[in-house]
Amino acid sequence: MKPTARSAAWLLVFLSAAAAARAEHAVPAQVPVAVARARTDRIVETAEGTGTLEPFETADLVPRVVGVDVTEVAVDEGDLARKGQVLVRLDDELVRTQVQGVRARMEALDAKARALDARVAMLEADTGRFRGLFEQGVSPRQQLDHVEAQLKVARAERAALDAERIALEKALEELELRRTYHVVTAPWSGTVTARRVDPGDTAGGRPVLTLARLDRLKLRAQVAEADVPRVRQGQRARVAVDALGDRWFDAKVARVMPRLDPVTHTGDVEILLRAKGTPLRPGMFARVRIEVGVHQGVTVPRDALRKVPGSGVWFVYVVTPQGRAERRDVEPGVALGDRIEILAGVEAGEDVVVRGEGVVRTGAAVRVTERVGE
């Protein structure tokens, strides 16, 4: 006999009910997961800022004389200069001529002084001799007076020569000082970062070279006003440059500027760091993290942290003692490399899911296949 449509329908209902009964009594499948333990770590609190790297020290070198020609430029951009090294020479012919004239006059005075010294010595001897003859009554008084007058004149001339020589020595000293104004020297050792003149140019009271110290750099970073009160001189800092990837350089807070910007609500903090032997260069855009405090906090691996798409809600899955996944909304804190601080939502010692081969949901049975970091 052929089965009727009614009997076929009853058979389908029976089979569905049997399948539902089997599903109800079946053991739920366990999702294999890798977990890591939330732990208490030392958390370094940081204040962050950005800015541009600058030379530690710069100097625009300006000649002290104007209206004279440049005769030599001994350096070019990028050259190293030693402290005291002559970098630029200016035409000093006029001063040299004046120096030669003064020295020639001094030589003439010295020759005249030697002659006067000999005359004074002779007149002193004559005065003594005629005084003795006068006292003996052999020579008249007029002869003695005449010799003494000559001696007085010679001594006056000698004193005048001394005064003139002192004046010439002072003039020579001033001229020699003016000669030093015709050279531009390095005030300290550094690197030439700009050259603005060539031989034949005329010095006009403007910088001819710029010198910079590049062994150390400074960063004037803008820090949020909420963090500024916690920043202190001498605090440790770390600086990174986007162009160099995830590479950080040790630094230190040099000073905190007293004024905040009322528009950006930031404060300037000057950071110093050593640049010798590094790829750091002035003009690079940099980020800084300043260590402003330390506390103990709960951390989990970054891989455990998830975010609800299109929202600011972060959560993790915690494995309960019953072996089930439990979603916990959390408040992230400070990032610590491959771990992150959790301010609320997870306790130290709890296991959080970092990897799962299936889709983990709240209440899902899980099976721990790996403990990361243990």
C-alpha positions as CSV (number, residue, x, y, z in Angstrom):
1,M,0.0,0.0,0.0
2,K,1.3,3.4,-0.9
3,P,2.1,5.9,2.0
4,T,-0.4,8.7,2.1
5,A,0.5,12.4,2.5
6,R,-0.8,12.4,6.0
7,S,1.5,9.5,7.1
8,A,4.5,11.2,5.5
9,A,3.8,14.4,7.5
10,W,3.6,12.4,10.7
11,L,6.9,10.7,9.9
12,L,8.6,14.1,9.4
13,V,7.3,15.4,12.7
14,F,8.5,12.2,14.5
15,L,12.0,12.5,13.1
16,S,12.3,16.2,14.0
17,A,11.2,15.5,17.5
18,A,13.8,12.8,17.8
19,A,16.5,15.1,16.6
20,A,15.5,17.8,19.0
21,A,15.6,15.3,21.9
22,R,19.1,14.2,20.9
23,A,20.3,17.8,20.7
24,E,18.9,18.5,24.1
25,H,20.8,15.7,25.7
26,A,24.0,16.1,23.7
27,V,27.2,17.5,25.4
28,P,28.0,21.0,24.0
29,A,31.2,21.1,22.0
30,Q,34.2,22.8,23.8
31,V,36.0,25.6,22.0
32,P,39.8,25.1,22.2
33,V,41.5,28.3,23.4
34,A,44.9,29.7,24.5
35,V,44.8,31.7,27.7
36,A,47.1,34.0,29.6
37,R,47.0,34.9,33.3
38,A,46.2,38.5,34.3
39,R,49.0,39.6,36.6
40,T,50.1,42.6,38.7
41,D,52.9,44.6,37.1
42,R,54.8,47.7,37.8
43,I,53.2,50.4,35.7
44,V,55.2,53.5,34.6
45,E,53.0,56.5,34.2
46,T,53.9,58.7,31.3
47,A,53.1,62.1,30.0
48,E,53.3,62.4,26.2
49,G,54.1,65.2,23.8
50,T,55.4,66.0,20.4
51,G,57.7,68.5,18.8
52,T,60.6,69.0,16.5
53,L,64.3,68.2,17.2
54,E,66.6,71.2,17.4
55,P,70.4,71.6,17.9
56,F,71.4,71.8,21.5
57,E,73.1,75.1,20.8
58,T,73.5,77.4,17.7
59,A,75.4,80.5,16.9
60,D,75.1,83.0,14.1
61,L,78.7,84.2,13.5
62,V,78.8,87.9,12.6
63,P,82.1,89.8,11.9
64,R,82.8,92.8,14.2
65,V,83.8,95.0,11.2
66,V,81.7,96.0,8.2
67,G,82.5,97.4,4.8
68,V,85.5,95.1,4.3
69,D,85.9,92.3,1.8
70,V,86.0,88.6,2.6
71,T,89.3,87.1,1.6
72,E,88.9,83.5,2.8
73,V,86.2,81.0,3.9
74,A,87.9,77.9,5.4
75,V,84.8,75.8,5.9
76,D,81.6,74.7,4.1
77,E,78.2,73.4,5.3
78,G,78.5,70.1,7.1
79,D,82.2,70.7,8.1
80,L,83.3,70.2,11.7
81,A,84.9,73.2,13.3
82,R,87.1,73.1,16.4
83,K,86.9,75.7,19.1
84,G,89.1,78.7,18.2
85,Q,89.5,77.6,14.6
86,V,89.7,80.5,12.1
87,L,86.6,80.1,9.8
88,V,86.5,83.3,7.8
89,R,89.2,86.0,7.1
90,L,88.5,89.6,6.1
91,D,90.8,92.1,4.4
92,D,92.9,93.7,7.1
93,E,95.4,95.6,4.9
94,L,94.5,99.0,6.4
95,V,95.0,97.8,9.9
96,R,98.3,96.1,9.0
97,T,99.6,99.3,7.5
98,Q,98.6,101.2,10.7
99,V,100.4,98.6,12.8
100,Q,103.5,98.8,10.7
101,G,103.5,102.6,11.1
102,V,103.2,102.5,14.8
103,R,105.9,99.9,15.1
104,A,108.2,102.0,12.9
105,R,107.6,105.0,15.1
106,M,108.3,102.9,18.2
107,E,111.6,101.7,16.7
108,A,112.6,105.3,16.0
109,L,111.7,106.3,19.5
110,D,113.8,103.5,20.9
111,A,116.8,104.7,18.9
112,K,116.3,108.2,20.1
113,A,115.9,107.0,23.7
114,R,119.2,105.2,23.5
115,A,120.9,108.3,22.3
116,L,119.3,110.4,25.0
117,D,120.2,107.8,27.7
118,A,123.8,108.2,26.6
119,R,123.6,112.0,26.7
120,V,122.0,112.0,30.1
121,A,124.7,109.7,31.4
122,M,127.4,112.0,30.0
123,L,125.7,115.2,31.4
124,E,125.3,113.5,34.8
125,A,129.1,112.8,34.8
126,D,129.8,116.4,33.7
127,T,127.6,117.8,36.4
128,G,129.4,115.9,39.0
129,R,132.8,116.9,37.7
130,F,131.9,120.6,37.5
131,R,130.3,120.6,40.9
132,G,133.6,119.3,42.4
133,L,135.6,121.9,40.5
134,F,133.2,124.6,41.6
135,E,133.5,123.6,45.2
136,Q,137.3,123.7,44.9
137,G,137.0,127.2,43.5
138,V,138.6,126.1,40.2
139,S,135.5,126.4,38.0
140,P,132.9,129.3,37.9
141,R,129.3,128.9,39.0
142,Q,128.0,129.7,35.5
143,Q,129.7,126.6,34.0
144,L,128.0,124.3,36.6
145,D,124.6,126.0,36.0
146,H,125.0,125.5,32.3
147,V,125.7,121.8,32.6
148,E,122.8,121.3,35.0
149,A,120.4,123.0,32.7
150,Q,121.5,120.8,29.8
151,L,120.9,117.7,32.0
152,K,117.4,118.9,33.0
153,V,116.5,119.4,29.3
154,A,117.8,115.9,28.4
155,R,115.9,114.3,31.2
156,A,112.7,116.1,30.2
157,E,113.1,114.9,26.6
158,R,113.7,111.3,27.9
159,A,110.5,111.5,30.0
160,A,108.6,112.8,26.9
161,L,109.9,109.8,24.9
162,D,108.7,107.4,27.6
163,A,105.2,109.0,27.6
164,E,105.0,108.8,23.8
165,R,106.1,105.2,23.8
166,I,103.4,104.3,26.3
167,A,100.8,106.0,24.1
168,L,102.2,104.1,21.1
169,E,102.0,100.8,23.0
170,K,98.4,101.4,23.8
171,A,97.6,102.3,20.2
172,L,99.4,99.1,19.0
173,E,97.4,97.1,21.5
174,E,94.2,98.5,20.1
175,L,95.2,97.9,16.5
176,E,96.1,94.3,17.3
177,L,92.7,93.9,18.8
178,R,91.1,95.4,15.7
179,R,93.1,92.9,13.6
180,T,91.4,90.1,15.5
181,Y,88.1,91.5,14.4
182,H,89.1,90.7,10.8
183,V,88.9,86.9,11.5
184,V,85.8,84.9,12.5
185,T,86.6,82.0,14.8
186,A,84.6,79.1,16.2
187,P,83.4,79.9,19.8
188,W,83.1,76.2,20.5
189,S,83.4,72.9,18.6
190,G,80.5,72.2,16.3
191,T,79.2,71.7,12.8
192,V,78.7,74.4,10.2
193,T,75.0,74.3,9.3
194,A,74.9,77.4,7.0
195,R,77.5,79.3,4.9
196,R,76.3,82.7,3.6
197,V,79.5,84.3,2.1
198,D,82.2,83.6,-0.5
199,P,85.6,85.3,-1.0
200,G,85.1,88.7,-2.5
201,D,81.8,89.4,-0.7
202,T,81.6,92.4,1.6
203,A,80.9,92.0,5.2
204,G,77.8,93.9,6.1
205,G,76.9,93.2,9.7
206,R,75.0,90.0,8.9
207,P,75.8,86.4,9.8
208,V,78.4,84.8,7.6
209,L,78.2,81.3,9.1
210,T,75.9,79.4,11.4
211,L,77.5,76.9,13.9
212,A,75.6,74.2,15.7
213,R,76.3,71.6,18.3
214,L,74.8,68.4,17.1
215,D,76.2,65.9,19.6
216,R,73.2,66.7,21.7
217,L,69.7,67.7,20.6
218,K,66.8,69.3,22.4
219,L,63.1,68.8,21.9
220,R,60.6,71.5,22.8
221,A,57.6,69.2,23.3
222,Q,54.0,70.3,23.7
223,V,52.4,68.4,26.7
224,A,48.7,68.4,27.6
225,E,47.9,70.9,30.4
226,A,46.6,68.0,32.6
227,D,50.0,66.4,32.6
228,V,52.2,69.5,32.9
229,P,51.9,69.7,36.8
230,R,53.4,66.2,37.0
231,V,56.5,67.0,34.9
232,R,59.7,67.9,36.7
233,Q,63.2,68.8,35.7
234,G,65.5,65.8,35.7
235,Q,62.7,63.2,35.0
236,R,63.6,60.4,32.6
237,A,62.1,60.4,29.2
238,R,62.2,58.5,25.9
239,V,62.1,60.0,22.4
240,A,61.0,58.3,19.2
241,V,61.0,59.6,15.6
242,D,58.4,58.2,13.2
243,A,61.0,58.2,10.3
244,L,63.1,55.7,12.3
245,G,60.4,53.2,13.2
246,D,59.8,51.9,16.7
247,R,63.1,52.9,18.0
248,W,63.3,54.9,21.3
249,F,66.2,57.0,22.6
250,D,66.9,57.9,26.3
251,A,66.4,61.5,27.2
252,K,65.9,63.8,30.2
253,V,63.7,66.8,31.1
254,A,65.8,69.9,31.1
255,R,63.1,72.5,32.0
256,V,59.4,73.1,32.2
257,M,58.2,76.4,30.8
258,P,56.0,78.3,33.2
259,R,53.3,79.4,30.7
260,L,50.6,77.4,29.1
261,D,49.1,78.1,25.7
262,P,45.5,79.3,26.2
263,V,44.5,78.2,22.7
264,T,46.0,74.6,22.5
265,H,45.9,74.1,26.3
266,T,49.4,72.7,26.2
267,G,52.7,73.5,28.0
268,D,56.2,73.4,26.5
269,V,58.7,71.0,28.0
270,E,62.4,71.1,26.9
271,I,63.9,67.6,26.5
272,L,67.6,66.9,26.1
273,L,69.1,63.8,24.5
274,R,72.4,62.6,23.2
275,A,72.6,62.3,19.4
276,K,76.2,61.4,18.8
277,G,76.4,58.1,17.0
278,T,72.6,58.1,16.3
279,P,70.6,58.8,13.1
280,L,68.8,61.7,14.9
281,R,69.0,65.0,13.1
282,P,67.6,68.5,13.7
283,G,64.3,69.1,12.1
284,M,62.9,65.6,12.7
285,F,59.4,65.3,14.1
286,A,59.5,63.4,17.4
287,R,57.3,62.0,20.1
288,V,58.3,61.9,23.8
289,R,57.2,59.9,26.8
290,I,58.1,61.4,30.2
291,E,58.1,59.1,33.2
292,V,56.0,61.0,35.8
293,G,55.1,58.2,38.2
294,V,54.9,54.5,39.1
295,H,52.1,52.3,40.4
296,Q,51.1,48.6,40.6
297,G,48.3,47.5,38.2
298,V,46.7,44.5,36.6
299,T,47.8,43.7,33.1
300,V,46.8,41.3,30.3
301,P,48.3,40.6,26.9
302,R,47.2,43.0,24.2
303,D,45.9,40.0,22.2
304,A,43.2,39.4,24.8
305,L,41.7,42.9,24.4
306,R,38.8,43.2,21.9
307,K,36.6,46.2,20.9
308,V,33.0,46.3,20.0
309,P,33.0,47.6,16.4
310,G,31.9,51.2,16.0
311,S,32.0,51.9,19.7
312,G,34.4,52.8,22.5
313,V,33.6,49.6,24.4
314,W,36.5,47.3,25.2
315,F,36.2,43.7,26.6
316,V,38.0,40.5,27.2
317,Y,36.8,36.9,27.7
318,V,37.6,35.4,31.1
319,V,37.6,31.6,31.6
320,T,35.5,30.8,34.7
321,P,36.4,28.0,37.1
322,Q,33.5,26.1,35.4
323,G,35.4,26.2,32.1
324,R,33.1,28.7,30.4
325,A,33.9,32.0,28.6
326,E,32.6,35.1,30.3
327,R,32.7,38.4,28.6
328,R,33.9,41.3,30.8
329,D,33.8,44.9,29.7
330,V,37.1,46.5,30.8
331,E,38.7,49.9,31.0
332,P,42.2,49.9,29.4
333,G,45.0,51.9,30.9
334,V,48.8,52.2,30.2
335,A,50.2,50.2,27.3
336,L,53.3,48.2,28.3
337,G,54.8,46.6,25.1
338,D,52.8,43.5,24.4
339,R,50.7,43.9,27.6
340,I,48.2,46.5,28.6
341,E,46.9,47.7,32.0
342,I,43.3,47.0,32.9
343,L,41.9,49.5,35.2
344,A,38.6,47.7,35.9
345,G,36.9,44.5,34.9
346,V,39.6,41.8,35.5
347,E,41.4,40.7,38.7
348,A,45.0,39.4,38.9
349,G,45.2,35.6,38.7
350,E,42.2,35.2,36.3
351,D,42.7,33.6,32.9
352,V,41.8,35.6,29.8
353,V,41.4,34.2,26.2
354,V,44.2,35.4,23.8
355,R,43.5,32.9,21.0
356,G,40.6,30.7,20.1
357,E,40.1,28.3,17.2
358,G,36.4,28.9,17.2
359,V,34.1,31.7,17.8
360,V,34.1,32.4,21.6
361,R,30.8,33.6,23.0
362,T,29.7,34.3,26.6
363,G,28.7,31.0,28.2
364,A,30.5,28.9,25.6
365,A,32.3,25.9,27.0
366,V,36.1,26.2,26.4
367,R,39.0,23.8,26.6
368,V,42.4,25.3,27.4
369,T,45.0,24.0,25.0
370,E,47.8,26.5,25.7
371,R,48.9,28.8,28.5
372,V,50.8,31.7,27.0
373,G,53.7,33.0,29.0
374,E,53.9,30.1,31.5
